[in-house]
């Protein structure tokens, strides 16, 4: 039931301490003669004091998000990649991002209320920010169809964000091993671009001298745009005489005999048959002990940061390899595992 307390008038006429003293020191009859029965009333509600502050903060946050989302977004470029992947490059006044962050996107032409999260694939050093949208549901299908239509005006896009913790730790290691599995490869687009910009500009905050990138996927078709990014980085590094800055290994985990035969026939080609890149695609899963041993041999006195965006089972395997291949000698190679939550 509801809580009740002794009224103020009753407290003056029947002080609890005095009546308690009579009760303990004298018999019950005297207590009734000296003290009246106390009167009780309802206690005023005070819960609003605890609810008001969080409610005000929540209301302010919602108003701020609505105001921020309604700011004008200019779509500067639309690119259709193979396998129905849409790239949107956008600009928004006051927009500031860091690597590893994401935004919420709304297209009023499709739905006024639906907001969907997308990882940013651009680098903070670029003039615009970008996302890559893969056809994976009704809303994304309609968004791709909307931008494929040749209309005089671009569909209006609203953006809220960015959100998420910046993943700056990757810049603090001389040697970095980046592992992306499936859709987990998307955040590394921003990281690889940003590292390259910092490397070109001789940024003093960048300690990274060497990157090993591992990409595991069942089918590269949906991520052909990432092939283009790697190809662009290959070309830029070769032109600047820094071809050894990035070493990447692509592992195709979903394949059949026809693909393997096709690759075998064209193995001597300068570029890979599957991706068109300089590095050859490897069929199957990585042998992590061999990969870590090779990195340890190439950098015997370095601190190596290992970053993963992928499933938990792979995280356990990498964490185990980090422990096994780290030397007890503080002067020799050390591997530090970082599970990124993009």
N, C-alpha and C positions, 0 to 999 in steps of 0.2 A: 504494500500500500504506500500512500504518500507519506513523506516524513513530516513530523510535527514537532514544534519546539515550545517551551514555556513562554507565555506572553510577558511583555515588559512590566505591566501592572502586577501580574502574579509574582514576578521576580522580586518586586519591592515588598509585597505583602508576605510572601513565603520564600525567603532567601534559602536556597538549597543547602548552603553550608550550615546555617544555624539550625535548620530543621534536622539535618543529618546528625548534628551534635546531640540534639534532644533524643533522637532515635537511639543513639548508641549509649547515652548516659542514663536515660530514664526509661520508664516503662512505656508501653504503647499508648495507654490512656492519656498520659501527660502530653505525649507528642501530638495527639489529636486536639487537645485543648489549646496548645501553644501555637500550632501551625494549621492553617487552613489547607484544604486540598488544592494542589496547584492546578492552574488552568493552562491548557495547551492550544496553540493555533498553528496554522499552516506556515511553513518557512518560505519566504519569497524566493522565486527562481533566480539562480545566479549562473546557470549553464551558458547563458548568452555571452557572458564575458569570455568564455573559453572558445566559443564558436565564432565570435565576431571577427577576431584578428585573422584567422585562416581564411574566412569567407571573403574579407576585404582583399587579402593578398591574391586569392584565386580570381576574384572579379577583376582586379587590376591586371593580372596576367592574361586573362581572356581578352580584355579590351586592348591590351598591348599587342597581342597576337593578331587580332582582327585588324588593327591599324597597320601593323607591319605587313600583313598579308595583302592589304588593299593597295600598297604602294606599287607604282607602275613597274612592270617587268617588260623589257624589250627583248624579243627573240631576234638575235642578230644573225643566226645561221641555223639551217636545218639540213641534216645529213641523213640519208637513208643508207644504212649498211646492209650487207647480206643477211639472210635469215630474219628479216623483219625486225631489225634493231634500229631504233630512231635515236639520233643524237641531237640534242637541243643545246645550243650555245646562247646564253642569255646575259643581260646586264641589268643591274638594279642599283639605284642610288644608295650609297652607304653600305653596300653589301661587302662583308669581310668574311673570309673563310680560312680554315686551316686544313691540312691534310687529314684524311680519315673522318671528315664530318659528312652529314647528310642534310637534306632539306625535305619539306613536305610540299607537294605540288598539287594544284587544283586547276582544272580547266572548266570554267563555267558553262561552256558550250556542251559539255558532256554531263556534268552534274555540279550543282551549286554546293553540295555538302560533302562530296567525296574528296578526301585528301590522301595522297599516297606518298610514302617515303622513298627517296632515291639517293643513293650514295653519289657524292660529287666526284666527278672524274677529271676535273680540271685541277691545275696547280694554283696556289695563292698568288704566284708571280704573274699570272696571266690577266689580261684586261677583262675577260669575261669568265663566267662559270658555266659548267656544262654537266649534263647527265646523259646516260645512255638508257633507253627504255626498250626492254625486250618484251615481245608479245607473250604475255603470261596471264591472260584473264580478260574479261569483258572490257574493263576500263582501259587497260593498256592497248587492247586491240582497237578500240574506238579512238583513242588518242593518236595512234599511228595512222589510222584511216583519215582522221581529221586533218593532220598535217600533210598527208599525201595528196589531198585534194588541191587543185590549182585555184586558189581564191585570191582576189585582189588584196585582201587584208589577212594578216596572220591571226589565228585564233588567240584569244586572250588567255594568258597564263598567270596564275597567282602563286607566289612562293612564300613560304614561311620557314624561317631558319637563317643561318644553319644551326644545327644541333650536334651534340656529341662532343666528346673530349678529343682535342687535337692529339695526333699520334706523333709527337715530335721526338720521341725517344730514338727513333730509327736514325736520326741525324747525329746521334752521340757516339756511334760506334765506328771505328776505322774500317771494319769489315762487317757487312750485313748479309744475312741469308733471309730472303723473303720467300715465303711459301704460300701460294694461293691455290685453293681447291675449288673447282667449279665456279659458281657465282662469286666466290670469295676472291676471285682475281680482280674484281672491279675496284676496290679501294686502292689497290697497288698502282692503278693508273695515275692517280693523284700523287702518290708518293714518288713513283719513278720520275714523273715530270718535274716535281719540285726539287728532287735531288739533283737532277740534271741542270736545272736553272741555277741552283746554288753552286754547283760545281763549275759551271761556265763563268759565273760572276765572282768566283773566288770568295764566296761568303765565309766569313770567319767563324760562323756558328756551325758550319758543316765540317765534321771530322771524318766523314766517310771517304774512303779511298778506293773501295772495291765493293761491288754488289754481286751477289749470286742470287738469281731469281729462278724459282722452281714453280712451274705451272702444271697442275694436275687437272685433267678434264676428260669427260667421256666423249665429248663431241666439240670440236673447235668451231663448228659452223656458227653457233650463236654468239661467238666471241671473236668474229673476224675483225671487228673494229680494234680489238686489242692487238691482233697481229699487225695492223697498220701502225699502231703506236710503237711497237717494238721495232718494226722496220724503219720508222722515222728516227728513233733513237740510234739504231745501228748506223744509219747514214750520217747523222749529225756527229756521232762519236768518231766515225772514220774520217770525216772532213776536218775535225779538230785535232786529229792525231791521238785520240783517247779511246781507241777501239777496245782496249782491255779493261775499261772502267766497269762495264757490265757484261757478265757472263750469265746466260739463261739456258735452262733446260726444260723442254716441253715434254710432258708425259701423257700420252693418249691411252687412257684406261679402257675405253670402249672401242673395239676394232674387230674386224673379221679377216678371214684369209684373203679376200679380194683386195682389201686395202693394203695388207702386208705385201702381197705379190706386186701390186702397183708401185709401192715404195721401193721394193727391192730392185725392180727393173730400172728405176731412175735414181738409184742411190748415188751415182757418180755425178749427178747434176750439181751445179754450184749452189743452188737453193733447195730448200726442202720441198718435197712434193705436196705435202699436206698443208703447210702454212705459207710457203713461199719465202721463208726466212733463211738466213745464212746458217743458223744452227739446226741440226737435224732433229726431227721428232723421234722420241723414244717410245716404243710400245710396251705397255705394262706399267707397273708401279715402281717408284724409286727404291733402290737399296740404300737406305739411309746411313747405314754403317759405312758404306763405301763413299757416299757423298761427304759425310762429316770427316772421314779420314783424309780425303783429298783436300778439303779446305784447311784442315789442321796442318797438313804437310806443306801447303802453299803459304800459310801464315803461322809459323811455329811460335811466334811471340806476341800475337795479337789477341785482343778481346773481341769476340765475335758475337753480334746480336742476332738472335734467331727470331723472326717474326712470322706468325701464322694467322691467316684468316681462313678457317676451315673447321671441319668437324672435330668433336672431342677425342675420337679414337686416334686421329692423326696427331693431335696435341700431345697425347700420352706418349706416342712413339717418338716424337721430336724431343720431348722433355727427357726421355730416357737416353736418347742419343747424345744430348747436351751433357748429361751427367757422365756418360761413359767416355766421352772424348775430351773432357776438360782435364787438364793436367793439375796435379796437386802442387806442382812447382809454381809459385806465383809469377815467375818470370816467363812462363810458357803459356801456350794457348788456353783460353777460357771461352766457353760457350754459355751465353745467358739467354734463356728462353723467355719470350714475351708473347703472351696470347692476346692478340688484339681483338677487341669487340667493336667491329665497325658496324 
